[in-house]
């Protein structure tokens, strides 16, 4: 994981808010998918099509998509078949 801000700094609160926003976006995106499921390989194009912008993982303080998804386990789960599920 890429650490951008030290605990207690204003940057960390901002990243926390951004991850919370990403969680809300995940709910919106997955609710728009059949059975609230999305293949992980389709996540980036589906995100871009749904929101009209790129999903840049670094904007949320992470270096990998899997780490960002792990940050919202109460919202999304990645199964072994690499399918995203709405919790």
BELDANOR-V809097 format. One record per run of one state. SS is the DSSP state (~ for helix, > for strand, _ for the rest). FROM is the first residue (numbers start at 1). LEN is the number of residues. If there is no record, write none. Layout:
BEGIN
{{SS,FROM,LEN} {SS,FROM,LEN}}
END
This chain:
BEGIN
{{_,1,9} {~,10,22} {_,32,2} {~,34,3} {>,37,3} {~,40,12} {_,52,5} {~,57,4} {_,61,4} {~,65,6} {_,71,5} {>,76,3} {_,79,4} {>,83,4} {_,87,1}}
END
